[in-house]
Amino acid sequence: MHKTYTSKASELESHLGFWLRFVSNQVSSRFENLLAEHDISVTEWVAMRSYMAASKQPMQN
């Protein structure tokens, strides 16, 4: 006779991945809302940051 083991599935909220995604979504949403107050999209912010970083690099010959 074989014994079968059944385990109850844990609640979604008990998984670390759930909380990491939850916090990430909250931070991203807040950041997007703060930028929107200045009429800037996340895409525009990324482009401006890339431009600023590139402009601080020394010129290459």
C-alpha positions in Angstrom: 0.0 0.0 0.0 1.4 3.4 -1.0 1.0 6.4 1.2 0.0 9.6 -0.5 0.9 12.9 0.9 -1.1 16.0 0.1 0.0 19.4 1.1 -2.1 22.5 1.2 -1.0 25.2 -1.1 0.4 28.2 0.7 -1.3 31.5 0.5 0.0 33.8 -2.3 1.0 36.5 0.2 3.4 34.1 2.0 5.8 34.0 -1.0 8.8 36.4 -1.1 8.3 36.9 -4.9 4.8 38.2 -4.4 6.0 40.9 -2.0 9.0 41.8 -4.1 6.7 42.3 -7.1 4.2 44.2 -5.0 6.8 46.6 -3.7 8.3 47.0 -7.1 4.9 47.9 -8.6 4.2 50.4 -5.8 7.6 52.2 -6.2 7.2 52.3 -10.0 3.7 53.7 -9.7 4.8 56.4 -7.3 7.7 57.3 -9.5 5.5 57.6 -12.5 3.0 59.7 -10.6 5.7 62.1 -9.4 7.1 62.5 -12.9 3.5 63.1 -14.2 3.2 66.1 -11.9 5.9 67.7 -14.0 4.4 66.5 -17.3 7.3 64.0 -17.8 6.9 60.4 -18.7 9.1 57.6 -17.5 10.4 57.1 -21.0 11.3 60.8 -21.3 13.1 60.7 -17.9 15.1 57.7 -19.0 16.1 59.5 -22.2 17.1 62.6 -20.3 19.2 60.6 -17.8 20.9 58.8 -20.7 21.7 62.1 -22.4 23.0 63.6 -19.2 25.2 60.6 -18.5 26.5 60.6 -22.0 27.3 64.4 -21.9 29.4 63.8 -18.8 31.6 61.3 -20.5 34.9 62.5 -21.8 35.1 63.0 -25.5 36.6 60.1 -27.5 39.0 60.8 -30.4 
